[in-house]
């Protein structure tokens, strides 16, 4: 399946999004993309160790804290540099995420291979906002 087909499937089927690398700055994509998706009906679970809450949402320090809280999620969207994104993507796969999405400019050969091996939907180097707009508006 192509990244475009997987992106469309993720956006159609996965409504609870953990955003690792969420930013408090509305001028950054790590804020504007998830907040736009929230406005479109997605549940956003922000992850950033330097924020406690944002716009009424509890912000978790890491993916482990989300998992420990018992929150079920569908997809982990990663807004971290490639060298950090790989370990986050692998952790998401190991925690049973249905999908992993590495934002524009972020890639990982190892995470891609692991996702394929385990049947996890996987997208890299694409923007959820741009794809949502292209597919659904």
N, C-alpha and C positions, 0 to 999 in steps of 0.2 A: 504494500500500500504506500502511496506517495505521501510526502509530508503534507501536501495540500489536503488530501483525503483524510489523513489522520487529524489534521487541525480542525477540519469541519466536523468530524465525528466527536472530537473532544468538546468543541464548543456546543455541539448539539446535545450530548449526553452527560457531560460532567458539569454539574451546577455548583459544587462546593470546591472552591479554589483556595489552597494555601499559597500565599505569596511570600516567598523567602527573599528578603532584601527589600521589603516594603519601605518606602520613604515617607517621611512626614511632609516633605516639600511637594506642594501641588504642581510645581514646575518640572518635576522629574517624572519620567515615564514609569518609574517604580511606584508612583502614587497615582498619576492620571490614568494609567491603563486599568489597574484594579478598581479604581473608583468609578470609571466609566462602566466597567463590567457589573459592578454593584448596581448602578443605575439601570442596568438592563435585566436585573433580577437574579444575578448570581450571588451566592453567599461567599464573602471574602473573609479569609482567616489570615490576618497579617502576621508576619514574623520579622522582628527586628529587636535585637537585644537592648537597644537604647530608647525604646518607646514602651510605655505601659498601656496606653489606650489612644485611639485615634477615631474621631467622628463617631463615638459611641461603640466602637469595636474594641474588644480586648486584643492587645498585641502580645504575641508570645515571643520569648527570647530565642527559641530555636524549634526545629521540627520535632525533636524529642518531646518538648513540653506540650506541643499540640497533641501528639500521640498519647502522652501520659494523661492528658485531660479527658481522654475518651472521645474526643471529637472525631467523627468519621469524615473523611474527605475523599474527593474524586481525583483531583489533579493537583500536582505541585508545580507552580510556576516559579521559575528561578530568575531573579534579577541580581545575580552576583557574577563577578568575573569568572571566566572559564576555568581558571585554576581552582576556584572554590566550588563552582557549579557542579563539577563532576562528583565530588563526594556527597553533595546535597542530593543530586539526582539518584545516586546509588542508594542513599539512605531512604529516599522516598520509595524506591522500588522495593527495598527490603521491608518497608513498613506497610506494603500492600496497596500503594497508590495505583489507581487504574490507569493513570496517565502522568507523564512528565513533560513539561514544556519549558525549554530554555529560550529565553527572549532573544531578540535580534542581536546578532554579534556573538552569541555564546554557543559553543559546540563542545561535544565530548564523545570521542570514539568509544571509550570504555562504557559510558552510560548508555550510548546507543546500542551497543552489542548486548549489554545486559538486559535492556528493555526488550529487545527482539527475542532474546533467549527465553524470557519469562512471559512473553505475550502482553507486555505493557505498551499502551499507546505512547508514542514518543515523537516529539517535535523539537527541532532545534533551529536557531537562527531565524525565527519568525516572530512577529509581533501579534499578540492576542487581539489588541485593539484593531489593527489593520485588517486582520483576518475576519474578525467579527463583522466589521463594517463591509468588507468585500462579500461575505457570505449571506448576511442577514439584513442589510439595509438597502 
